[in-house]
Amino acid sequence: MSPQSHDQHLADALNAALMDEYKARDTYRKIIERFGEVRPFSNIVEAEQTHIDLLLPLYAAHHIPVPPAPDPARIEAPASLLEACQTGVAAEIENVALYDRLLAMVSEPDVIEVFQRLQAASRDHHLPAFQRCVQRGGQPGRGQSRR
């Protein structure tokens, strides 16, 4: 692979990961705006920002320009908390699959490490939290209230 196409694959992989993390963060923020500080959204929205913060230094390390963040207004909140939880399940399943594809595109150890960490967080923490939310019928967890 030529250096230019290798660099383009890395840029494409980083951009895909970053845009997916922005989409998750912005979706969960919209859900919180609509339904209040309900779990698991109130916890996971901060994790999505952490994911973004882990990806951004990779751009500098590999001399790749950071794309602009998308407009959060592109996202609409689901109509109900149950639908929001179902959206979370689908988004985290898609995120795990995305990282499977992206990991096959990159060879840089620092990028692989971050991608694996982000994938594990989605698979092992976020997805089960949203699945529990669906099992509760979208009702907030114990100690949570709707506004």
Rosetta silent file (secondary structure, phi, psi, omega in degrees, C-alpha in Angstrom):
SEQUENCE: MSPQSHDQHLADALNAALMDEYKARDTYRKIIERFGEVRPFSNIVEAEQTHIDLLLPLYAAHHIPVPPAPDPARIEAPASLLEACQTGVAAEIENVALYDRLLAMVSEPDVIEVFQRLQAASRDHHLPAFQRCVQRGGQPGRGQSRR
SCORE:     score description
SCORE:     0.000 S_00000001
   1 L     0.000  134.280  179.637    0.000    0.000    0.000 S_00000001
   2 L   -70.100  155.733  179.558    1.405    3.416   -0.877 S_00000001
   3 H   -56.691  -38.117 -178.964    1.992    5.866    1.982 S_00000001
   4 H   -65.828  -44.421 -179.025   -0.770    8.121    0.684 S_00000001
   5 H   -70.190  -33.575  175.231   -3.389    5.362    0.539 S_00000001
   6 H   -62.101  -46.973  178.691   -2.243    4.088    3.966 S_00000001
   7 H   -61.432  -37.384  179.977   -2.656    7.612    5.381 S_00000001
   8 H   -67.870  -39.828  176.691   -6.072    7.867    3.731 S_00000001
   9 H   -61.480  -42.425  178.659   -7.186    4.554    5.276 S_00000001
  10 H   -64.542  -45.655  177.898   -6.083    5.792    8.689 S_00000001
  11 H   -60.796  -43.658  179.186   -7.850    9.123    8.198 S_00000001
  12 H   -61.694  -41.747 -179.235  -10.999    7.341    7.006 S_00000001
  13 H   -66.300  -46.384  178.944  -10.931    5.020   10.028 S_00000001
  14 H   -62.573  -42.835 -179.781  -10.401    7.854   12.505 S_00000001
  15 H   -63.555  -41.607  178.887  -13.101    9.965   10.863 S_00000001
  16 H   -62.950  -43.616  179.093  -15.609    7.104   10.918 S_00000001
  17 H   -63.638  -47.909 -177.533  -14.909    6.457   14.602 S_00000001
  18 H   -62.358  -44.856 -178.915  -15.097   10.138   15.537 S_00000001
  19 H   -64.588  -36.101  178.335  -18.338   10.761   13.625 S_00000001
  20 H   -67.807  -39.268  178.556  -19.940    7.706   15.241 S_00000001
  21 H   -68.257  -38.906  174.560  -18.939    8.900   18.717 S_00000001
  22 H   -60.811  -44.030 -178.703  -20.295   12.395   17.956 S_00000001
  23 H   -61.399  -43.927  179.180  -23.557   10.858   16.772 S_00000001
  24 H   -63.736  -48.852 -179.649  -23.908    8.811   19.957 S_00000001
  25 H   -58.182  -47.738 -176.903  -23.062   11.758   22.218 S_00000001
  26 H   -67.384  -36.095  176.829  -25.442   14.096   20.399 S_00000001
  27 H   -63.937  -47.312 -177.984  -28.239   11.509   20.355 S_00000001
  28 H   -67.692  -33.094  174.608  -27.932   10.870   24.089 S_00000001
  29 H   -63.923  -42.585  178.865  -27.825   14.635   24.766 S_00000001
  30 H   -63.027  -38.465  178.811  -31.076   15.080   22.813 S_00000001
  31 H   -64.845  -42.028  178.046  -32.669   12.287   24.823 S_00000001
  32 H   -65.474  -39.807  176.682  -31.602   13.969   28.076 S_00000001
  33 H   -58.591  -38.881 -175.897  -32.954   17.316   26.825 S_00000001
  34 H   -81.110  -41.030 -170.982  -36.308   15.669   26.170 S_00000001
  35 H  -112.280   -2.887 -179.194  -36.641   13.286   29.128 S_00000001
  36 L    91.852 -175.528 -175.841  -34.336   14.714   31.782 S_00000001
  37 L   -78.551   68.524 -179.050  -31.286   13.240   33.504 S_00000001
  38 L   -98.513  146.020  175.967  -32.396    9.607   33.202 S_00000001
  39 L   -84.782  149.292    6.089  -30.129    6.605   33.300 S_00000001
  40 L   -86.848   -1.326 -173.883  -28.439    5.115   31.414 S_00000001
  41 H   -61.750  -40.412 -177.561  -28.277    8.195   29.166 S_00000001
  42 H   -63.941  -30.399  177.065  -27.005   10.540   31.857 S_00000001
  43 H   -82.416  -44.652 -171.212  -24.046    8.227   32.506 S_00000001
  44 H   -74.521  -28.474  179.139  -23.287    7.156   28.963 S_00000001
  45 H   -59.938  -37.400  177.752  -23.371   10.655   27.422 S_00000001
  46 H   -68.713  -36.981  177.317  -20.262   11.511   29.461 S_00000001
  47 H   -63.202  -38.290  179.851  -18.563    8.307   28.315 S_00000001
  48 H   -64.690  -37.435  175.977  -19.210    9.259   24.687 S_00000001
  49 H   -65.434  -38.593  176.445  -17.461   12.589   25.283 S_00000001
  50 H   -61.441  -39.432  177.696  -14.557   10.664   26.812 S_00000001
  51 H   -60.919  -44.502  177.764  -14.436    8.515   23.659 S_00000001
  52 H   -59.743  -45.363 -178.920  -14.198   11.657   21.537 S_00000001
  53 H   -64.490  -26.517  176.107  -11.451   12.969   23.818 S_00000001
  54 H   -77.992  -31.886 -179.273   -9.492    9.717   23.356 S_00000001
  55 H   -76.128  -37.876 -172.278   -9.758    9.879   19.568 S_00000001
  56 H   -57.386  -42.383  179.166   -8.726   13.514   19.074 S_00000001
  57 H   -63.230  -22.494  178.585   -5.038   13.116   20.097 S_00000001
  58 H   -66.003  -32.051  177.399   -4.658   10.383   17.462 S_00000001
  59 H   -62.068  -48.384  179.698   -5.230   12.995   14.769 S_00000001
  60 H   -64.130  -43.437 -177.494   -2.311   15.091   16.028 S_00000001
  61 H   -60.939  -30.526 -176.960   -0.099   12.043   16.546 S_00000001
  62 L  -110.606   11.764  174.510   -0.604   10.975   12.929 S_00000001
  63 L    57.258   47.473  179.433   -0.720   14.468   11.376 S_00000001
  64 L  -117.305  130.881  179.418   -4.294   14.142   10.192 S_00000001
  65 L   -66.785  140.031  178.516   -6.619   17.159   10.215 S_00000001
  66 L   -80.332  127.323  177.665   -9.585   16.881   12.576 S_00000001
  67 L   -72.161  155.952  177.847  -12.887   17.175   10.712 S_00000001
  68 L   -65.800  148.550  175.908  -15.432   19.648   12.049 S_00000001
  69 L   -68.134  140.798  178.446  -17.970   18.329   14.522 S_00000001
  70 L   -70.720  159.265  179.924  -21.378   17.781   12.925 S_00000001
  71 L   -69.964  120.518  179.983  -24.304   20.005   13.821 S_00000001
  72 H   -60.963  -21.140 -179.604  -26.144   18.503   16.821 S_00000001
  73 H   -65.578  -11.816  179.075  -29.421   19.817   15.364 S_00000001
  74 H   -69.834  -15.043 -175.018  -29.290   16.940   12.860 S_00000001
  75 L  -100.175  137.819  172.641  -30.455   14.617   15.662 S_00000001
  76 L  -117.617  141.245  178.965  -34.028   14.267   16.885 S_00000001
  77 L   -73.131  144.405  173.866  -34.934   12.620   20.163 S_00000001
  78 L   -61.688  164.608 -174.984  -37.078    9.487   20.039 S_00000001
  79 L   -76.592  -24.163 -177.623  -40.727    9.828   21.069 S_00000001
  80 L  -139.932  164.125  176.530  -40.508    7.696   24.215 S_00000001
  81 H   -66.142  -36.293  177.074  -37.934    6.462   26.688 S_00000001
  82 H   -61.233  -46.509  177.951  -38.467    2.894   25.494 S_00000001
  83 H   -62.132  -36.980  177.310  -37.749    3.972   21.923 S_00000001
  84 H   -62.683  -42.773  179.034  -34.707    5.877   23.220 S_00000001
  85 H   -66.035  -39.392  176.819  -33.415    2.726   24.924 S_00000001
  86 H   -64.690  -38.201  175.330  -34.014    0.703   21.760 S_00000001
  87 H   -61.083  -42.074  178.380  -32.112    3.367   19.825 S_00000001
  88 H   -61.980  -43.638  178.208  -29.255    2.979   22.307 S_00000001
  89 H   -59.319  -50.423 -178.323  -29.172   -0.798   21.836 S_00000001
  90 H   -61.767  -42.586 -178.488  -29.069   -0.458   18.046 S_00000001
  91 H   -63.843  -40.886 -178.169  -26.426    2.291   18.175 S_00000001
  92 H   -73.116  -34.781  174.424  -24.105    0.313   20.454 S_00000001
  93 H   -62.789  -45.115  178.728  -24.466   -2.872   18.350 S_00000001
  94 H   -63.587  -37.257 -179.695  -23.605   -0.815   15.259 S_00000001
  95 H   -64.460  -43.453  178.548  -20.669    0.775   17.122 S_00000001
  96 H   -61.659  -44.428  179.193  -19.167   -2.614   18.028 S_00000001
  97 H   -65.445  -38.285  177.613  -19.499   -3.749   14.399 S_00000001
  98 H   -59.337  -46.835 -179.470  -17.982   -0.476   13.180 S_00000001
  99 H   -65.949  -30.667  172.532  -14.899   -1.004   15.334 S_00000001
 100 H   -57.738  -47.555 -179.673  -14.578   -4.550   13.968 S_00000001
 101 H   -66.117  -43.126 -176.356  -14.373   -3.054   10.471 S_00000001
 102 H   -68.278  -37.206  179.265  -12.088   -0.191   11.506 S_00000001
 103 H   -62.806  -28.793  177.668   -9.658   -2.441   13.366 S_00000001
 104 L   -74.894  -14.638 -176.589   -9.164   -4.367   10.121 S_00000001
 105 L   -93.521  -16.231 -170.477   -8.179   -1.096    8.381 S_00000001
 106 L  -119.477  156.124  177.706   -5.427    0.092   10.732 S_00000001
 107 L  -129.332   -3.384 -177.677   -2.042   -1.155   11.882 S_00000001
 108 L   -75.219  124.504 -176.020   -0.892    1.640   14.203 S_00000001
 109 H   -57.542  -38.560 -179.171   -0.601    0.320   17.776 S_00000001
 110 H   -68.048  -37.320  178.805   -1.921    3.512   19.397 S_00000001
 111 H   -70.219  -43.904  178.298   -4.968    3.566   17.135 S_00000001
 112 H   -58.660  -44.579 -179.588   -5.622   -0.141   17.666 S_00000001
 113 H   -60.569  -45.883  179.784   -5.424    0.329   21.443 S_00000001
 114 H   -66.342  -45.799  179.967   -7.922    3.206   21.453 S_00000001
 115 H   -59.070  -42.800  179.638  -10.301    1.461   19.038 S_00000001
 116 H   -64.854  -39.844  177.901  -10.242   -1.701   21.182 S_00000001
 117 H   -62.773  -44.402 -178.375  -10.919    0.313   24.364 S_00000001
 118 H   -68.042  -40.281  177.513  -13.847    2.129   22.774 S_00000001
 119 H   -62.903  -43.824  179.995  -15.266   -1.072   21.336 S_00000001
 120 H   -63.039  -39.152  178.858  -15.000   -2.822   24.710 S_00000001
 121 H   -62.548  -43.543  178.765  -16.778    0.064   26.451 S_00000001
 122 H   -65.368  -47.379 -175.825  -19.660   -0.147   23.983 S_00000001
 123 H   -69.361  -44.683 -169.465  -19.876   -3.943   24.059 S_00000001
 124 H   -93.736  -18.677 -176.218  -19.299   -4.528   27.781 S_00000001
 125 H  -123.925  -55.361 -175.150  -20.898   -1.468   29.389 S_00000001
 126 H   -68.267  -49.668 -178.451  -23.114    0.653   27.149 S_00000001
 127 H   -58.140  -49.671  178.542  -24.934   -2.154   25.307 S_00000001
 128 H   -60.655  -35.181  178.887  -25.868   -4.063   28.502 S_00000001
 129 H   -64.554  -43.518  178.688  -27.095   -0.813   30.117 S_00000001
 130 H   -70.047  -34.697  176.263  -29.382   -0.074   27.176 S_00000001
 131 H   -63.539  -40.605  176.124  -30.561   -3.707   27.074 S_00000001
 132 H   -63.443  -38.399  178.183  -31.549   -3.434   30.759 S_00000001
 133 H   -61.412  -43.321  177.282  -33.374   -0.209   29.935 S_00000001
 134 H   -64.012  -42.585  179.212  -35.359   -2.009   27.220 S_00000001
 135 H   -60.654  -30.734  177.418  -36.117   -4.868   29.641 S_00000001
 136 L   -82.033    2.738 -179.660  -37.563   -2.279   32.062 S_00000001
 137 L    73.699   21.613  179.654  -39.820   -1.061   29.265 S_00000001
 138 L    85.695    1.462  179.284  -37.938    2.226   29.092 S_00000001
 139 L   -72.644  142.837  177.347  -38.677    3.082   32.694 S_00000001
 140 L   -59.426  150.197  176.615  -35.912    4.958   34.513 S_00000001
 141 L   -64.415  171.641 -179.663  -33.752    2.854   36.812 S_00000001
 142 L   -55.606  140.936  178.622  -34.196    2.877   40.559 S_00000001
 143 L    79.466    1.479 -179.129  -33.724    6.286   42.085 S_00000001
 144 L  -102.842  150.124  176.751  -34.371    7.990   38.750 S_00000001
 145 L  -132.787  155.029  174.350  -37.224   10.312   37.992 S_00000001
 146 L   -90.201  154.155  173.758  -38.682   11.762   34.859 S_00000001
 147 L   -99.475    0.000    0.000  -39.098   15.462   34.511 S_00000001
